[in-house]
């Protein structure tokens, strides 16, 4: 079952002809409304009619995230692991090919800018590289001067 933020629940309640503040059927709404339906209802509420499929396609093309499957992909690899560290992310990708399962680790910024790939045929080596790169980035971020609380 999905949990949606209050602004989206208000839209879904109104879709069910309820008052936006009426929470009496929230469990039923959450149980019956798929993420695809919630996305479509949100877009319609915002006046964007009939473009939900095109918007999901653009999100997949731009960010590498398939909203229907919640999978992130890049260059044919499905992202199966990630570690956010500061403004950077280290990701682990996996791809089944005619030559067996292939693996990659990348650095990533902005949720879709993948670079500096390390490629592997062995899952254990790829996971070790993922851990090593994550720890190296953590050590680098930790070495940076920390901002004061009033600067954040």
MONORRA-V748623 format. One record per residue. N is the residue number from 0. RES is the residue in one letter. PSI is psi in whole degrees, 0 to 359 (NA if undefined). D_LAST is the distance of its C-alpha to the last C-alpha in Angstrom with 1 decimal. Layout:
n = (N;N)
res = (RES;RES)
psi = (PSI;PSI)
d_last = (D_LAST;D_LAST)
This chain:
n = (0;1;2;3;4;5;6;7;8;9;10;11;12;13;14;15;16;17;18;19;20;21;22;23;24;25;26;27;28;29;30;31;32;33;34;35;36;37;38;39;40;41;42;43;44;45;46;47;48;49;50;51;52;53;54;55;56;57;58;59;60;61;62;63;64;65;66;67;68;69;70;71;72;73;74;75;76;77;78;79;80;81;82;83;84;85;86;87;88;89;90;91;92;93;94;95;96;97;98;99;100;101;102;103;104;105;106;107;108;109;110;111;112;113;114;115;116;117;118;119;120;121;122;123;124;125;126;127;128;129;130;131;132;133;134;135;136;137;138;139;140;141;142;143;144;145;146;147;148;149;150;151)
res = (X;X;X;X;X;X;X;X;X;X;X;X;X;X;X;X;X;X;X;X;X;X;X;X;X;X;X;X;X;X;X;X;X;X;X;X;X;X;X;X;X;X;X;X;X;X;X;X;X;X;X;X;X;X;X;X;X;X;X;X;X;X;X;X;X;X;X;X;X;X;X;X;X;X;X;X;X;X;X;X;X;X;X;X;X;X;X;X;X;X;X;X;X;X;X;X;X;X;X;X;X;X;X;X;X;X;X;X;X;X;X;X;X;X;X;X;X;X;X;X;X;X;X;X;X;X;X;X;X;X;X;X;X;X;X;X;X;X;X;X;X;X;X;X;X;X;X;X;X;X;X;X)
psi = (139;151;126;153;161;319;324;323;322;318;315;324;314;324;327;14;33;162;145;332;357;105;6;335;19;316;317;318;313;326;323;338;114;160;323;317;317;318;313;318;322;312;316;318;323;2;14;90;132;13;10;320;319;322;319;322;317;320;318;316;322;312;350;24;122;108;338;333;353;27;140;140;151;129;37;354;138;130;118;354;147;153;115;129;109;230;14;159;139;129;154;125;155;140;132;127;176;345;10;186;131;153;155;149;141;157;150;139;152;13;356;4;93;137;168;61;139;123;142;151;348;124;317;318;320;317;323;319;319;313;315;313;321;314;322;317;321;313;319;312;323;330;345;148;134;140;146;154;323;349;346;NA)
d_last = (34.4;31.2;28.6;27.2;24.6;26.2;26.3;28.3;30.5;31.4;32.6;34.6;36.1;37.3;38.7;40.8;42.0;40.0;38.0;34.3;33.7;36.7;35.4;38.9;39.2;35.7;37.1;39.9;37.6;35.3;38.4;40.2;37.6;36.7;33.4;35.5;36.9;33.6;32.2;35.4;35.3;31.7;32.7;35.9;34.1;32.0;35.3;35.1;38.5;40.1;37.3;35.7;37.5;36.6;32.9;32.9;34.8;32.3;29.4;31.4;32.2;28.7;26.6;29.4;29.1;32.3;31.5;35.0;34.7;31.0;31.6;29.7;32.0;32.0;35.2;37.4;35.3;33.9;30.5;31.3;28.3;24.6;21.8;18.2;16.4;13.0;13.8;17.5;20.2;23.5;26.3;29.9;32.5;36.1;39.1;42.7;45.1;48.8;48.2;46.4;42.8;40.3;36.8;33.9;30.4;27.9;24.5;22.8;19.9;19.4;21.6;24.7;24.7;26.7;27.8;29.4;31.6;33.6;36.7;38.8;41.9;41.2;38.7;38.3;37.5;35.0;33.2;33.3;31.8;29.0;28.3;28.6;26.3;23.6;23.9;23.9;20.6;19.1;20.5;19.2;15.5;16.0;17.4;14.5;12.7;9.8;6.6;6.8;5.5;5.7;3.8;0.0)
